Amino acid sequence: MAQRIVINHQKDRMAALRHPEKAHRPDNPIQKKPSWIRVRAPGSNPVYDETRGLMRKHGLTTVCEEAACPNIGECWSQRHATMMIMGEICTRACAFCNVTTGLPHKLDPDEPAHVAEAVAKLALKHVVITSVDRDDLPDGGAQHFADVIQAIRALAPETTIEILTPDFLRKPGALEVVVAARPDVFNHNIETVPRLYPGIRPGARYYQSIRLLDDAKRLDPSLFTKSGMMLGLGEEKMEVAQVMDDFRIADVDFLTLGQYLQPTVKHAAVKDFITPEQFADYGAMARAKGFLQVSASPLTRSSYHADRDFAELREARARRLKGES
């Protein structure tokens, strides 16, 4: 028992160092996960080790590690990794997020080339590129996103590119720079319902995110747009339905819904573990509202099975253009 207490104290101290802005918050005990949400820890696997080694060799950061994604073992064993550009320090302090908050370092001008080299060596058919929030940069990092896209196009022209961007709040012209670089999928996550934004996403604005998705499709109607939410933070079913309607008004193509999992005792508490049956109901609701693609399950994450989902997304659009169901 004494050893367990020491270990827990060490974990709490590490969490406080990683998230100094959360250190003053009262602890939210982490609940035991239900059987349907448990996943195996990454084991010894040659492909997993190769993927990890490539990330280390090129000095790349992945959201898989930084956000403590539960699917890392499965994804890395299949050579899937979501690369997080512009460093591992975020300028915001969302209550759900495990990424370090603080003052970021300067951008690495060689990062686009390193990302492209890793994509080419992994022979990825589809890659997801995300980033921390960079409110410290005049364009929020938009040009860096564009540089990464262009570098991948040069070294891996057959790879389709999905970007998961910040909201570019108060960064006029930033979205235009990113869309002009012609990614295949533009993803920006809403994360939760508007009522919960002050406590969960205090640095963001719900309608800014909706407007961003709407503007991306307006700038390039051929672009696939995508967004996602975490469930289990205390949202009501009708609130989720309203967000879906807002997405459809913005012509969002792809919706992802997954279970929120609490990273540490200093993060927002899980209010509910949504059952697989409830996720199936949400998925059916979303499909009825007209999304081209829906992924709704406890372990769904923005980039989980992104390569397979993108292929299905293209097929769904082709069927709709032909007037097929």
C-alpha positions as CSV (number, residue, x, y, z in Angstrom):
1,M,0.0,0.0,0.0
2,A,2.8,2.4,0.9
3,Q,4.5,1.8,-2.4
4,R,1.2,2.5,-4.3
5,I,0.8,5.8,-2.4
6,V,4.3,6.9,-3.3
7,I,3.7,6.0,-7.0
8,N,0.4,8.0,-7.0
9,H,2.1,11.0,-5.4
10,Q,4.8,10.8,-8.1
11,K,2.2,10.7,-10.8
12,D,0.4,13.7,-9.3
13,R,3.6,15.6,-9.1
14,M,4.4,14.9,-12.7
15,A,0.9,16.0,-13.7
16,A,1.4,19.2,-11.8
17,L,4.7,19.9,-13.6
18,R,3.2,19.1,-17.0
19,H,0.1,21.2,-16.4
20,P,1.1,24.0,-13.9
21,E,-2.1,25.9,-14.7
22,K,-4.2,23.0,-13.4
23,A,-2.2,22.4,-10.2
24,H,-4.5,24.6,-8.1
25,R,-7.6,22.7,-9.2
26,P,-9.3,20.3,-6.8
27,D,-8.7,16.6,-7.6
28,N,-11.2,14.7,-9.6
29,P,-10.8,11.0,-8.8
30,I,-10.4,8.9,-11.9
31,Q,-13.2,6.4,-12.2
32,K,-12.7,2.7,-13.1
33,K,-13.3,2.2,-16.8
34,P,-16.1,-0.1,-17.8
35,S,-15.2,-3.3,-19.7
36,W,-16.1,-1.9,-23.1
37,I,-13.5,0.9,-22.9
38,R,-10.4,-1.1,-21.7
39,V,-7.6,-1.6,-24.2
40,R,-4.3,-3.5,-24.0
41,A,-1.2,-1.6,-23.4
42,P,1.3,-1.6,-26.3
43,G,3.4,-4.7,-26.2
44,S,6.5,-5.8,-28.0
45,N,5.7,-5.5,-31.7
46,P,8.3,-5.0,-34.5
47,V,6.0,-2.7,-36.5
48,Y,5.1,-0.7,-33.4
49,D,8.8,-0.4,-32.5
50,E,9.7,0.7,-36.1
51,T,7.0,3.4,-36.1
52,R,8.2,4.7,-32.7
53,G,11.8,4.6,-33.9
54,L,11.0,6.7,-37.0
55,M,9.2,9.3,-34.8
56,R,12.3,9.5,-32.6
57,K,14.8,9.5,-35.5
58,H,13.1,12.5,-37.1
59,G,12.4,14.3,-33.8
60,L,8.7,14.2,-34.4
61,T,5.9,14.6,-31.9
62,T,2.7,12.6,-32.1
63,V,-0.6,13.4,-30.6
64,C,-0.9,9.6,-30.0
65,E,1.6,10.0,-27.1
66,E,1.0,13.6,-26.1
67,A,-2.8,13.1,-25.7
68,A,-2.3,9.6,-24.2
69,C,-4.5,8.0,-26.9
70,P,-5.9,4.6,-25.9
71,N,-5.5,3.3,-29.5
72,I,-1.8,3.9,-29.8
73,G,-0.9,0.2,-29.6
74,E,-3.2,-0.8,-32.4
75,C,-2.4,2.2,-34.6
76,W,1.3,2.1,-34.4
77,S,1.3,-1.6,-35.0
78,Q,-0.3,-0.8,-38.3
79,R,2.1,2.1,-39.2
80,H,-0.6,4.7,-38.4
81,A,0.5,7.8,-36.4
82,T,-1.0,11.2,-36.1
83,M,1.9,13.7,-36.3
84,M,1.7,16.8,-34.1
85,I,3.6,19.8,-35.6
86,M,4.8,23.1,-34.2
87,G,6.1,21.5,-30.9
88,E,4.6,19.8,-27.9
89,I,3.7,22.9,-25.9
90,C,0.2,24.5,-26.3
91,T,-0.7,28.1,-25.6
92,R,-4.1,27.0,-24.2
93,A,-5.2,25.0,-21.2
94,C,-8.3,23.0,-22.1
95,A,-9.7,21.1,-19.1
96,F,-9.8,17.8,-21.0
97,C,-6.4,17.9,-22.8
98,N,-3.2,16.1,-21.7
99,V,-0.9,18.3,-23.9
100,T,1.5,20.5,-22.0
101,T,0.6,24.1,-21.6
102,G,3.1,27.0,-21.7
103,L,5.1,29.2,-23.9
104,P,6.0,27.3,-27.1
105,H,9.5,27.2,-28.7
106,K,10.2,28.8,-32.1
107,L,9.1,26.8,-35.1
108,D,11.5,24.3,-36.6
109,P,12.0,25.2,-40.2
110,D,13.2,21.7,-41.0
111,E,10.0,20.1,-39.5
112,P,8.0,20.0,-42.8
113,A,10.9,18.0,-44.5
114,H,11.2,15.6,-41.5
115,V,7.4,15.0,-41.5
116,A,7.5,14.3,-45.2
117,E,10.4,11.9,-44.8
118,A,8.6,9.9,-42.1
119,V,5.4,9.7,-44.2
120,A,7.4,8.4,-47.2
121,K,9.3,5.8,-45.1
122,L,6.2,4.6,-43.5
123,A,4.6,4.4,-47.0
124,L,1.4,5.9,-45.6
125,K,-1.7,5.9,-47.9
126,H,-3.2,8.5,-45.6
127,V,-1.7,10.8,-43.0
128,V,-3.2,13.0,-40.3
129,I,-1.3,16.1,-39.3
130,T,-2.4,18.1,-36.2
131,S,-0.9,20.7,-34.0
132,V,-0.9,22.4,-30.7
133,D,-2.6,25.9,-30.5
134,R,-0.1,28.5,-31.4
135,D,-1.8,31.8,-30.3
136,D,1.7,33.3,-30.1
137,L,2.2,33.2,-33.9
138,P,0.7,36.0,-36.1
139,D,-1.0,33.4,-38.3
140,G,-1.6,30.7,-35.7
141,G,0.8,28.4,-37.6
142,A,-1.2,28.4,-40.9
143,Q,1.9,28.8,-43.1
144,H,3.6,26.0,-41.3
145,F,0.6,23.7,-42.0
146,A,0.9,24.7,-45.6
147,D,4.6,24.0,-45.7
148,V,4.1,20.5,-44.3
149,I,1.4,19.7,-46.8
150,Q,3.6,20.9,-49.7
151,A,6.6,18.9,-48.4
152,I,4.5,15.7,-48.2
153,R,3.1,16.3,-51.7
154,A,6.7,16.5,-53.0
155,L,8.0,13.3,-51.3
156,A,4.8,11.2,-51.1
157,P,2.5,12.4,-53.9
158,E,0.2,9.4,-53.6
159,T,-0.5,10.0,-49.9
160,T,-3.8,11.7,-49.0
161,I,-3.5,14.4,-46.3
162,E,-5.9,15.1,-43.5
163,I,-5.2,18.1,-41.3
164,L,-6.7,18.7,-37.8
165,T,-6.2,22.3,-37.1
166,P,-6.7,24.8,-34.2
167,D,-9.5,27.3,-34.5
168,F,-7.2,30.2,-35.7
169,L,-9.1,32.5,-33.4
170,R,-8.3,36.2,-34.2
171,K,-6.0,35.1,-37.0
172,P,-7.5,36.7,-40.1
173,G,-6.4,35.1,-43.4
174,A,-5.0,32.0,-41.7
175,L,-7.7,29.6,-42.9
176,E,-7.2,30.8,-46.5
177,V,-3.5,29.9,-46.4
178,V,-4.3,26.4,-45.2
179,V,-7.1,25.7,-47.6
180,A,-5.0,27.0,-50.5
181,A,-2.4,24.3,-49.8
182,R,-5.2,21.8,-50.8
183,P,-5.3,19.2,-48.0
184,D,-7.8,16.3,-48.8
185,V,-9.6,16.6,-45.5
186,F,-10.0,19.7,-43.2
187,N,-10.7,18.6,-39.7
188,H,-11.4,20.9,-36.7
189,N,-12.9,19.4,-33.6
190,I,-15.8,21.1,-31.7
191,E,-15.0,18.8,-28.7
192,T,-18.2,19.5,-26.7
193,V,-21.5,21.3,-26.6
194,P,-21.7,25.2,-26.3
195,R,-22.9,25.1,-22.7
196,L,-19.8,23.4,-21.5
197,Y,-17.2,25.6,-23.3
198,P,-16.5,28.0,-20.4
199,G,-15.3,25.1,-18.2
200,I,-13.9,22.7,-20.9
201,R,-12.6,24.9,-23.7
202,P,-12.2,28.3,-22.0
203,G,-9.8,29.7,-24.6
204,A,-12.1,28.8,-27.5
205,R,-15.4,30.0,-28.9
206,Y,-18.0,27.5,-30.2
207,Y,-19.3,29.7,-33.0
208,Q,-15.8,30.5,-34.2
209,S,-15.3,26.8,-34.7
210,I,-18.5,26.4,-36.5
211,R,-17.7,29.4,-38.7
212,L,-14.2,27.9,-39.4
213,L,-15.7,24.7,-40.8
214,D,-18.3,26.6,-42.8
215,D,-15.7,28.9,-44.3
216,A,-13.4,26.0,-45.2
217,K,-16.1,24.4,-47.3
218,R,-17.0,27.8,-48.8
219,L,-13.4,28.4,-49.8
220,D,-13.1,25.0,-51.4
221,P,-16.4,23.1,-51.9
222,S,-14.4,20.0,-53.0
223,L,-12.7,19.7,-49.6
224,F,-14.0,17.1,-47.2
225,T,-14.7,18.7,-43.8
226,K,-14.7,16.8,-40.5
227,S,-15.3,17.5,-36.9
228,G,-15.7,15.5,-33.6
229,M,-17.0,15.6,-30.1
230,M,-16.1,13.9,-26.8
231,L,-19.1,12.5,-24.9
232,G,-19.3,11.9,-21.2
233,L,-18.6,15.4,-20.0
234,G,-22.1,16.1,-18.9
235,E,-23.8,17.0,-22.2
236,E,-27.5,16.3,-22.8
237,K,-28.7,14.3,-25.8
238,M,-30.6,17.2,-27.2
239,E,-27.5,19.4,-27.0
240,V,-25.6,16.8,-29.0
241,A,-28.4,16.8,-31.6
242,Q,-28.2,20.6,-31.8
243,V,-24.5,20.5,-32.5
244,M,-25.1,17.9,-35.2
245,D,-27.6,20.4,-36.8
246,D,-25.1,23.2,-36.6
247,F,-22.6,20.9,-38.4
248,R,-25.1,20.1,-41.1
249,I,-25.8,23.9,-41.7
250,A,-22.0,24.2,-42.1
251,D,-22.0,21.2,-44.5
252,V,-19.6,19.1,-42.5
253,D,-19.2,15.8,-44.2
254,F,-17.7,13.5,-41.4
255,L,-18.7,13.4,-37.7
256,T,-16.7,11.5,-35.1
257,L,-18.1,10.8,-31.6
258,G,-16.0,9.2,-28.8
259,Q,-15.8,8.7,-25.1
260,Y,-13.9,11.3,-23.1
261,L,-11.3,9.7,-20.8
262,Q,-9.8,11.7,-18.0
263,P,-5.9,12.0,-18.2
264,T,-5.1,12.9,-14.6
265,V,-6.9,13.9,-11.4
266,K,-6.4,17.6,-12.4
267,H,-8.4,17.3,-15.6
268,A,-12.2,17.5,-16.1
269,A,-14.0,14.6,-14.5
270,V,-15.9,12.0,-16.6
271,K,-19.5,12.5,-15.8
272,D,-20.8,9.5,-17.7
273,F,-19.4,6.4,-19.5
274,I,-21.6,6.3,-22.7
275,T,-22.5,2.7,-23.6
276,P,-21.9,1.2,-27.0
277,E,-25.6,1.1,-27.4
278,Q,-25.9,4.8,-26.8
279,F,-23.1,5.5,-29.2
280,A,-25.0,3.4,-31.8
281,D,-28.1,5.6,-31.2
282,Y,-26.1,8.7,-31.7
283,G,-24.6,7.3,-34.9
284,A,-28.0,6.5,-36.3
285,M,-29.2,10.0,-35.4
286,A,-26.2,11.5,-37.2
287,R,-26.7,9.4,-40.3
288,A,-30.4,10.4,-40.4
289,K,-29.3,14.1,-40.4
290,G,-27.3,13.5,-43.6
291,F,-23.6,13.2,-42.8
292,L,-21.6,11.4,-45.5
293,Q,-19.6,9.5,-42.8
294,V,-20.1,8.8,-39.1
295,S,-17.9,7.1,-36.6
296,A,-19.4,6.7,-33.2
297,S,-18.0,4.4,-30.5
298,P,-16.3,4.6,-27.1
299,L,-12.8,4.4,-28.6
300,T,-13.4,6.6,-31.7
301,R,-10.9,9.3,-32.0
302,S,-10.4,11.9,-34.8
303,S,-7.7,10.0,-36.5
304,Y,-8.6,6.4,-35.5
305,H,-8.9,4.3,-38.7
306,A,-8.6,7.6,-40.7
307,D,-7.2,5.9,-43.8
308,R,-10.1,3.4,-44.0
309,D,-12.6,6.1,-43.2
310,F,-11.2,8.4,-45.9
311,A,-11.7,5.7,-48.6
312,E,-15.3,5.2,-47.4
313,L,-15.8,9.0,-47.3
314,R,-14.9,9.3,-51.0
315,E,-17.1,6.4,-51.9
316,A,-20.0,8.0,-50.0
317,R,-19.6,11.3,-51.9
318,A,-19.5,9.5,-55.2
319,R,-22.7,7.6,-54.5
320,R,-24.4,10.8,-53.4
321,L,-23.4,12.6,-56.6
322,K,-24.8,9.7,-58.5
323,G,-28.1,10.0,-56.6
324,E,-27.6,6.6,-54.9
325,S,-28.4,6.0,-51.2
